[in-house]
Amino acid sequence: MKLSKSELKSFLDEKYDLYNRETFIETDPIQIPKAFSKKEDIEIASFLASTIAWGQRPTIIKNANKLMQWMDQAPHDFILNAKESDLGIFAEFKHRTFNGEDAMFFIQALQNIYKNHDGLEAVFSKPIKDGGDAKDSIAYFREIFFSIDHPQRTEKHVSNVLKKSSAKRLNMFLRWMVRNDKRNVDFGIWTKMSPAHLYLPLDVHTGRVGRKLKLLNRKQDDWPAVDEITNSLRLLDQKDPVKYDFALFGLGIFEKF
């Protein structure tokens, strides 16, 4: 499908407007953090929900809700005060290849981040102060996350952009935290990063639609592809390229474009 730049922008703006609505939340894992109002609760719930956001969406939502219940529906308070004896219940957790050992370490890593590094926003935004963007943020976050003793197997559950991972779930998490377009879907509670720093959460659906629309030529869904498609979207909206995630995802999932 070959459209002129203005036709493509008009088409994607229309689809962004169609899908970036509160009805989107009903079937999306973003509904998990929507249950909270405190900033830290929202970001922790968002991080954990996005971490397991692969597979069937009803299963993702069910398992993310289970994590919130086990954290007494107060994730920040739980993270700050959790002792080893409080983690036993998480040994039973399983979502695809993310298991109890991974869940227990994730809580310990988050505790380290909130007690020793001023929380998730401070960690992700530190590279931005040094002139970086979301790729640098994800790489630095991963370094801090695994800076304490950890099971080797858990490393696969935090994407490594330095090894060309597309980091779909972390890019989605950052979209939730940073974008603030008053549509009540994304939270926009982080102010130290701007939407211009973000990259598209590339998955099989957004990749397929992106290739059909000639936004993406690369065949693999890896970081060079994320870079390419995001740069294409920046030509349509430099300040907020990732808003088109709604358009590409909606076209792929709901319209089978």
C-alpha positions in Angstrom: 0.0 0.0 0.0 1.7 3.2 -1.2 0.3 6.5 0.2 1.8 9.9 0.0 3.2 11.3 3.3 0.2 13.5 3.8 -2.3 10.7 3.0 -0.4 8.3 5.3 -0.5 10.9 8.1 -4.2 11.6 7.6 -5.0 7.8 7.6 -2.9 7.1 10.7 -4.2 10.2 12.6 -7.8 9.0 11.9 -7.0 5.5 13.3 -5.1 6.9 16.3 -8.2 9.0 17.1 -10.4 5.9 16.7 -8.5 3.6 18.9 -7.0 5.9 21.6 -10.2 5.9 23.7 -11.1 4.6 27.1 -12.9 1.7 25.5 -9.4 0.4 24.5 -8.7 -0.3 28.2 -11.4 -2.9 28.4 -9.3 -5.6 26.6 -5.8 -4.3 27.4 -3.4 -5.0 30.2 -3.3 -1.3 31.0 -6.5 -1.9 32.9 -4.3 -3.4 35.8 -2.6 -0.1 36.8 -5.9 1.8 36.1 -7.1 0.4 39.4 -4.6 2.7 41.3 -4.3 6.4 41.9 -0.9 6.7 43.7 2.0 7.4 41.3 4.2 4.6 42.6 1.4 2.0 42.7 0.6 2.9 39.0 4.2 2.6 37.8 4.9 -0.7 39.7 1.6 -2.2 38.5 2.3 -1.0 35.0 5.8 -2.5 35.0 4.7 -5.9 36.3 1.7 -6.0 33.9 3.7 -5.1 30.9 6.4 -7.6 31.9 4.0 -10.5 31.4 2.2 -8.9 28.5 2.6 -11.7 26.0 0.2 -14.4 25.0 -3.6 -14.4 25.4 -4.8 -11.0 26.7 -7.4 -12.5 29.2 -4.6 -14.7 30.7 -2.2 -11.7 31.0 -4.9 -9.7 32.8 -5.8 -12.6 35.1 -2.2 -13.3 36.1 -1.4 -9.6 36.5 -4.4 -9.3 38.8 -3.1 -12.2 40.8 0.2 -10.4 41.4 -1.7 -7.3 42.6 -3.8 -9.4 45.0 -0.7 -11.1 46.4 0.7 -7.6 47.0 -2.4 -6.7 49.0 -3.5 -4.2 46.2 -0.8 -1.9 47.5 2.2 -2.6 45.3 4.4 0.3 46.5 3.9 -0.4 50.1 4.5 -4.1 49.6 7.7 -3.5 47.6 9.1 -1.2 50.3 8.3 -3.5 53.2 8.5 -7.0 51.8 10.7 -9.4 53.8 11.8 -12.8 52.4 9.1 -14.5 54.4 6.5 -12.4 52.4 7.7 -13.7 49.1 6.8 -17.4 49.5 3.4 -17.1 47.8 5.1 -15.8 44.6 6.9 -19.1 44.2 3.6 -20.5 42.8 3.4 -17.8 40.1 3.5 -18.9 36.5 2.9 -17.0 33.2 4.3 -18.7 30.1 8.1 -18.9 30.9 7.9 -16.3 33.7 7.9 -18.4 36.9 7.9 -18.0 40.7 11.7 -17.6 40.9 11.5 -14.8 38.4 8.5 -13.1 40.3 10.4 -13.3 43.6 13.5 -11.7 42.1 11.5 -9.0 40.4 10.1 -7.9 43.8 13.6 -7.8 45.2 15.0 -5.8 42.3 12.1 -3.3 42.6 12.8 -3.0 46.3 16.4 -2.2 45.5 15.3 0.4 42.9 12.8 2.1 45.3 15.1 2.0 48.4 18.4 2.8 46.8 17.8 4.5 43.4 14.8 6.8 44.0 12.3 4.6 42.1 11.5 3.6 38.5 11.2 7.1 37.1 14.5 8.2 38.4 16.3 5.2 36.9 14.7 5.4 33.5 15.1 9.2 33.2 18.8 9.4 34.3 20.1 8.8 30.8 17.7 11.4 29.4 19.5 14.1 31.5 22.7 13.0 29.7 21.2 13.6 26.3 20.0 10.0 25.7 16.6 8.6 24.6 14.4 5.6 25.6 17.0 3.1 24.2 19.6 4.4 26.6 17.0 4.4 29.4 16.1 0.7 28.8 19.8 -0.3 28.7 20.6 1.6 32.0 17.5 0.3 33.7 18.5 -3.3 32.9 21.9 -2.7 34.3 20.5 -1.4 37.6 17.8 -4.1 37.7 20.4 -6.9 37.6 23.0 -5.1 39.8 22.0 -7.3 42.8 22.4 -11.1 43.0 19.9 -12.7 40.6 19.0 -16.0 39.0 20.7 -16.2 35.5 17.4 -17.4 34.0 15.6 -14.2 35.0 17.8 -12.1 32.6 15.7 -13.2 29.6 12.7 -11.4 31.1 14.2 -7.9 30.8 15.0 -7.1 27.2 18.6 -6.3 26.3 18.5 -3.6 23.6 22.3 -3.8 23.4 21.8 -7.3 21.9 19.2 -5.9 19.5 16.1 -7.0 21.4 13.0 -5.0 20.2 12.1 -4.5 23.9 8.4 -4.4 23.0 7.1 -4.6 26.6 9.5 -2.0 28.0 8.6 0.4 25.2 5.0 -0.2 25.9 5.6 0.5 29.7 7.3 3.7 28.8 4.5 4.7 26.5 2.0 4.2 29.4 4.2 6.3 31.8 5.3 9.2 29.5 2.6 9.9 27.0 0.0 12.5 28.2 -2.6 13.4 25.5 -5.5 13.8 27.9 -7.2 10.8 26.4 -7.2 8.8 29.7 -5.5 5.8 28.2 -1.8 6.4 28.7 -1.0 7.8 32.2 1.6 10.5 31.4 2.7 10.6 35.0 6.4 10.8 34.3 7.6 14.3 33.5 11.4 13.8 33.2 11.0 12.1 29.8 9.2 13.4 26.8 7.1 11.5 24.2 9.7 12.5 21.6 12.2 10.2 23.5 10.0 7.1 23.0 10.2 4.2 20.6 7.4 2.1 19.1 6.4 -1.1 21.0 7.0 -3.3 18.0 5.3 -6.6 17.8 4.0 -9.0 15.1 0.9 -6.9 14.5 2.5 -3.4 14.4 5.4 -4.8 12.4 3.1 -6.4 9.8 1.0 -3.3 9.4 4.1 -1.1 9.3 5.6 -3.1 6.4 2.3 -2.9 4.5 2.3 0.9 4.9 6.0 1.1 3.9 7.0 2.5 7.3 9.3 -0.5 7.8 11.5 -2.5 5.3 13.5 -4.7 7.8 12.2 -8.2 8.0 13.1 -9.1 11.6 11.2 -7.6 14.6 14.4 -6.5 16.4 15.9 -3.2 17.6 17.1 -2.0 14.2 13.4 -2.5 13.0 12.1 -0.5 16.1 14.6 2.3 15.2 13.5 2.3 11.5 9.8 2.3 12.1 10.0 4.9 14.9 12.1 7.2 12.6 9.4 6.8 9.9 6.7 7.8 12.5 8.8 10.8 13.6 8.4 12.2 10.1 4.6 12.2 10.7 4.8 13.6 14.3 8.2 14.5 15.7 7.0 15.3 19.2 4.8 12.2 19.7 5.7 9.5 17.2 4.5 6.6 19.4 0.9 7.8 19.4 0.7 5.8 16.2 1.0 2.6 18.2 -2.7 2.8 18.7 -3.3 3.1 14.9 -0.9 0.3 13.9 -2.1 -2.0 16.7 -5.8 -1.3 16.1 -5.3 -1.9 12.3 -3.6 -5.2 13.0 -5.7 -6.6 15.8 -9.2 -5.2 15.3 -9.2 -4.7 11.5 -6.9 -7.6 10.4 -5.4 -5.0 8.0 
